[in-house]
Amino acid sequence: MTELKHHRVPTSLGEIAVAETGEGPVLVMLHGGGPGASGVGNYHQNLASLARHFRVVLPDQPGFGGSYRPTDEDLAERSITEITVDALFQALDSLGVDGFHLLGNSLGGAAAIAMAQQRPERVARLVLMAPGGGWLPSGPTPTEGQKEMFRYYNGGGPSEKKMAAFIRTMVYDHKQFGADVVKARYEASLDDSHIAFYHRYNAAFARRGGMDPLWRDLHRIKAPTLLLWGRDDRTITLDGAQLMLRQIQDVQLHVFGRCGHWVQLERRPEFEELVVGFLGER
């Protein structure tokens, strides 16, 4: 296991848990929003490779992992993406991180888009994996994967069977992820404060009618951007990439066949090679 340094970083909103490893240019990696998600939990398998090239910074976003849980009042005033962006910029300031590369998946992809829009001078290069908020689907919503996320903590609460069903919708071939993966993610989802947050988060999500419409301001992204997408993603589907390809100024897309929502897991070697190559370009 790659050696990690752990920090609890105070912000005006609450503490943000941050892990980091490696040396070099800073790469901030933002996890997705599934039950039990966290920075290390979602990217641990990629750290040995990426830490050879970067100082990898792994925040737990508000509501997840070891970070503070936004209240009903917080979520009534601002979206989870607005809360997250505010907290993450404060945490990075406290860690002395000014300019950085930024990578985000799903919910973390929405935060990454918003950060690159709001403070373009700080984001050197941007990697987005099926990001929320920048996406306008042509098919029905909520998608199959979104339904499984909403369902997980309802109808009798979490179980290993429901976690297995959730993982099946996140990936193309669930057989490559055995009972140990299901059990670990299930156990990570059982924190009572995370469960309470998730109910608040889902209710706020429904009230707002989904993610923030970040697609309206994609032109404000100045960083060279790499889009990574699984062709078979059933959570944030590939058709959503078209708007980003038209609106982001400096953008490229890599599509993985036989791959779902978790590119960093399902296509790990190719993911790491593409990220290192793209972020190392001059």
Number of C-alpha atoms within 10 A of each C-alpha: 7 14 12 16 11 14 15 15 20 16 18 9 16 15 19 28 23 26 18 23 20 22 14 12 16 21 27 24 23 29 25 27 19 23 23 22 21 27 25 22 16 21 17 15 15 17 20 14 16 19 20 14 17 21 18 25 27 25 29 28 31 26 25 30 24 18 21 21 23 21 13 14 9 14 18 15 10 13 17 24 26 16 18 26 22 16 22 23 16 19 23 20 13 13 13 9 15 13 17 20 20 28 25 23 27 24 23 27 28 32 32 29 29 25 22 24 19 15 14 17 14 16 23 19 22 27 28 24 27 31 28 30 25 27 23 17 17 10 10 7 13 14 16 16 24 17 14 21 23 18 15 21 20 10 7 8 11 18 17 15 12 18 24 20 17 23 22 18 23 27 25 22 14 15 9 11 15 10 12 9 13 20 16 14 21 19 14 17 22 16 13 9 12 24 19 14 20 24 15 20 22 14 16 20 16 11 10 13 10 15 18 19 15 17 20 13 15 22 14 17 24 20 22 17 24 22 19 25 27 25 18 20 26 20 24 29 23 21 14 21 21 14 16 20 17 12 17 19 16 14 18 14 17 14 14 18 13 14 21 28 30 23 25 19 19 22 16 16 13 13 18 17 12 16 16 16 10 16 21 12 7 4
